[in-house]
């Protein structure tokens, strides 16, 4: 791991098998507590249950949970985006400003694409809880409005900011691709686990094979709350969504 200073905030670079991930501390402990309180106080209508994962709910609707109903996803984005942005203004502005400074171009949002949202996992009992399945995001190849502009997309970014973590920890598992692997073969190379730290954003600038790490809970009633988002570069701007 190396640390690179990109202006006001030093960025940690994590190298593994020819791939890279990054970490940057964006929020103070006091701000982390402020965001956690905003999550607890979010209007009920902005929190959605995940049909396939009973322990998961989301603030805002994520596209990957609504691939089969893009019309519903777009309708939720149009109805909720302004409310979500205002309620979590500190988060959206801090993340956007970091990337605007890193890339030297503005971050924008689209009316029919959800603004970056939140995952909320509930862990009622002590124990070890499994993480997610291995995957790549590649939402630019799935969201209809982005597929139509795919030739104009020149870069991607995927980011997560943990705000509430179980007392035994959690993180992000990543694997590099095997050099020379055939098209479509992802992962299988050097692995790394990036431990989550509240207020520290983890991000990647390529589509990497990854999954949520398992969570360990020593006490009952634990949660994991993370802010999630994706970005695509279109010309001289970045479009952020979830």
VMD Tcl script that draws the C-alpha trace (Angstrom):
set ca {
  {0.00 0.00 0.00}
  {1.20 3.50 -0.78}
  {-0.21 6.90 0.06}
  {-0.52 9.56 -2.62}
  {-1.25 13.19 -1.74}
  {-3.82 14.67 -4.16}
  {-4.21 18.10 -2.63}
  {-6.13 18.42 0.62}
  {-6.81 14.72 1.20}
  {-4.17 11.97 1.01}
  {-5.31 8.94 -1.00}
  {-4.18 5.44 -0.03}
  {-3.38 3.27 -3.06}
  {-3.86 -0.49 -2.65}
  {-2.09 -2.57 -5.30}
  {-2.78 -6.27 -5.88}
  {-2.06 -8.46 -8.90}
  {-1.75 -5.52 -11.28}
  {-5.04 -3.99 -10.07}
  {-5.64 -0.99 -7.79}
  {-8.17 0.20 -5.25}
  {-8.07 3.42 -3.25}
  {-9.04 4.73 0.16}
  {-9.50 8.28 1.39}
  {-10.75 9.61 4.73}
  {-13.59 11.99 3.87}
  {-15.55 12.42 7.13}
  {-14.54 13.22 10.69}
  {-15.93 11.11 13.58}
  {-18.38 13.92 14.35}
  {-19.58 13.96 10.74}
  {-19.89 10.17 10.73}
  {-22.20 10.46 13.74}
  {-24.17 13.21 11.99}
  {-24.70 11.05 8.91}
  {-25.66 8.02 11.03}
  {-28.30 10.19 12.74}
  {-29.57 11.35 9.33}
  {-29.89 7.71 8.26}
  {-31.93 6.94 11.39}
  {-34.15 9.97 10.72}
  {-34.71 9.40 7.00}
  {-38.39 9.66 6.00}
  {-39.96 6.19 5.89}
  {-40.99 6.53 2.26}
  {-37.35 6.79 1.14}
  {-36.38 3.45 2.71}
  {-37.03 0.35 0.63}
  {-36.91 -3.35 1.44}
  {-34.74 -5.59 -0.74}
  {-36.93 -8.44 -1.93}
  {-34.11 -10.95 -2.36}
  {-32.18 -10.15 0.86}
  {-34.43 -9.95 3.95}
  {-31.71 -8.42 6.15}
  {-31.09 -5.60 3.64}
  {-32.95 -2.38 3.10}
  {-31.89 0.59 0.99}
  {-32.31 4.33 1.13}
  {-33.21 5.12 -2.45}
  {-33.69 2.42 -5.07}
  {-30.56 0.89 -6.61}
  {-30.59 -0.14 -10.26}
  {-29.01 -3.54 -9.61}
  {-32.02 -4.46 -7.45}
  {-34.42 -3.30 -10.17}
  {-32.89 -4.50 -13.45}
  {-36.13 -6.19 -14.47}
  {-38.22 -3.06 -13.85}
  {-36.30 -0.04 -15.17}
  {-39.48 2.02 -15.41}
  {-40.09 1.67 -11.68}
  {-36.43 2.53 -10.96}
  {-36.63 5.71 -13.07}
  {-39.94 6.73 -11.44}
  {-38.42 6.34 -7.96}
  {-35.41 8.41 -9.01}
  {-37.62 11.23 -10.27}
  {-39.72 11.16 -7.09}
  {-36.91 10.80 -4.55}
  {-33.69 12.35 -5.85}
  {-34.21 15.90 -4.62}
  {-35.44 14.70 -1.20}
  {-32.48 12.35 -0.82}
  {-29.96 14.96 -1.92}
  {-31.27 17.54 0.55}
  {-31.45 15.04 3.43}
  {-27.88 13.83 2.83}
  {-26.39 17.03 1.41}
  {-23.20 16.68 3.48}
  {-22.50 13.23 2.00}
  {-23.28 14.08 -1.62}
  {-21.34 17.33 -1.61}
  {-18.29 15.89 0.16}
  {-18.05 12.92 -2.22}
  {-18.67 15.05 -5.31}
  {-16.10 17.69 -4.32}
  {-13.46 15.03 -3.75}
  {-13.93 13.56 -7.22}
  {-14.23 16.97 -8.88}
  {-10.85 17.87 -7.42}
  {-9.34 14.48 -8.32}
  {-10.50 14.53 -11.94}
  {-10.74 18.26 -12.62}
  {-14.30 18.18 -13.98}
  {-17.81 18.55 -12.55}
  {-20.03 15.82 -11.09}
  {-23.65 15.90 -12.27}
  {-26.82 13.82 -11.75}
  {-29.67 12.75 -14.03}
  {-33.36 13.00 -13.28}
  {-34.09 9.36 -14.16}
  {-31.02 7.84 -12.45}
  {-31.04 7.46 -8.67}
  {-28.55 9.59 -6.77}
  {-26.07 7.46 -4.78}
  {-27.88 5.83 -1.87}
  {-27.35 3.65 1.18}
  {-27.26 -0.05 2.08}
  {-28.57 -0.92 5.57}
  {-27.88 -4.43 6.86}
  {-29.41 -5.53 10.18}
  {-27.68 -8.18 12.32}
  {-30.04 -9.12 15.17}
  {-27.81 -11.69 16.91}
  {-24.08 -12.05 17.63}
  {-22.15 -14.15 15.14}
  {-20.57 -14.28 11.71}
  {-22.69 -13.04 8.80}
  {-21.77 -13.88 5.19}
  {-20.99 -11.17 2.69}
  {-22.30 -10.79 -0.85}
  {-21.68 -12.74 -4.03}
  {-18.73 -12.13 -6.33}
  {-19.52 -9.83 -9.25}
  {-18.50 -6.83 -11.33}
  {-20.80 -3.80 -11.42}
  {-20.57 -2.74 -15.11}
  {-23.84 -0.85 -14.79}
  {-22.91 1.24 -17.81}
  {-23.67 -1.90 -19.85}
  {-27.09 -2.40 -18.19}
  {-28.81 0.92 -17.47}
  {-30.80 1.65 -20.66}
  {-29.99 5.37 -20.84}
  {-26.28 4.60 -20.42}
  {-26.25 1.71 -22.88}
  {-27.51 4.18 -25.48}
  {-24.45 6.38 -24.78}
  {-21.95 3.63 -24.10}
  {-19.59 4.71 -26.89}
  {-19.25 8.11 -25.21}
  {-18.31 6.67 -21.78}
  {-14.54 6.91 -21.33}
  {-14.05 6.01 -17.64}
  {-15.88 4.60 -14.62}
  {-15.63 4.86 -10.85}
  {-17.34 2.84 -8.10}
  {-17.34 3.97 -4.47}
  {-18.47 2.98 -0.98}
  {-18.37 5.01 2.24}
  {-19.08 3.08 5.48}
  {-20.81 5.05 8.24}
  {-21.96 2.36 10.70}
  {-20.09 -0.92 11.15}
  {-20.62 -4.03 13.29}
  {-18.33 -4.20 16.30}
  {-16.32 -7.08 14.79}
  {-15.75 -5.32 11.48}
  {-16.52 -5.77 7.79}
  {-14.89 -4.82 4.50}
  {-14.57 -5.31 0.76}
  {-13.04 -8.39 -0.91}
  {-11.37 -7.86 -4.30}
  {-9.58 -10.12 -6.77}
  {-7.38 -9.13 -9.67}
  {-8.07 -10.72 -13.04}
  {-5.78 -13.55 -14.14}
  {-3.34 -12.17 -16.73}
  {-4.18 -13.41 -20.21}
  {-7.57 -14.83 -19.19}
  {-10.15 -15.18 -22.00}
  {-12.82 -12.49 -22.43}
  {-15.47 -12.64 -19.73}
  {-13.25 -14.49 -17.25}
  {-13.00 -12.25 -14.20}
  {-11.08 -12.58 -10.93}
  {-8.98 -15.56 -9.97}
  {-5.85 -13.46 -9.46}
  {-4.30 -12.01 -6.33}
  {-6.96 -11.31 -3.66}
  {-7.10 -8.51 -1.12}
  {-9.53 -7.55 1.63}
  {-9.91 -3.84 2.35}
  {-11.23 -3.36 5.91}
  {-13.97 -0.79 6.17}
  {-13.35 2.26 8.36}
  {-16.22 4.57 9.21}
  {-15.90 7.79 7.20}
  {-13.23 6.42 4.82}
  {-14.30 5.98 1.19}
  {-13.10 2.95 -0.78}
  {-13.20 3.37 -4.56}
  {-12.04 1.74 -7.78}
  {-11.44 3.29 -11.17}
  {-11.91 0.08 -13.16}
  {-14.51 -2.69 -13.02}
  {-13.05 -5.22 -10.57}
  {-14.23 -8.62 -9.37}
  {-15.45 -7.98 -5.82}
  {-17.90 -8.74 -3.05}
  {-18.89 -7.42 0.37}
  {-16.84 -9.18 3.06}
  {-18.55 -11.03 5.85}
  {-19.48 -9.14 9.03}
  {-18.66 -10.16 12.59}
  {-20.94 -9.14 15.44}
  {-20.00 -9.57 19.11}
  {-23.24 -8.07 20.45}
  {-26.88 -8.24 19.30}
  {-28.52 -5.46 17.33}
  {-25.58 -4.53 15.08}
  {-25.85 -2.77 11.71}
  {-23.75 -2.02 8.66}
  {-24.63 1.22 6.87}
  {-22.75 2.19 3.71}
  {-23.18 4.93 1.12}
  {-22.90 3.46 -2.40}
  {-22.52 4.93 -5.85}
  {-21.14 4.70 -9.37}
  {-19.90 7.23 -11.88}
  {-19.31 7.33 -15.63}
  {-17.33 9.94 -17.50}
  {-19.25 11.45 -20.40}
  {-17.19 14.04 -22.22}
  {-16.04 16.71 -19.78}
  {-18.23 15.68 -16.83}
  {-18.93 12.79 -14.46}
  {-22.46 11.44 -14.09}
  {-23.06 9.88 -10.66}
  {-25.87 7.44 -9.93}
  {-26.81 4.24 -8.07}
}
mol new
graphics top color blue
foreach p $ca { graphics top sphere $p radius 0.5 }
foreach p [lrange $ca 0 end-1] q [lrange $ca 1 end] { graphics top cylinder $p $q radius 0.2 }
display resetview
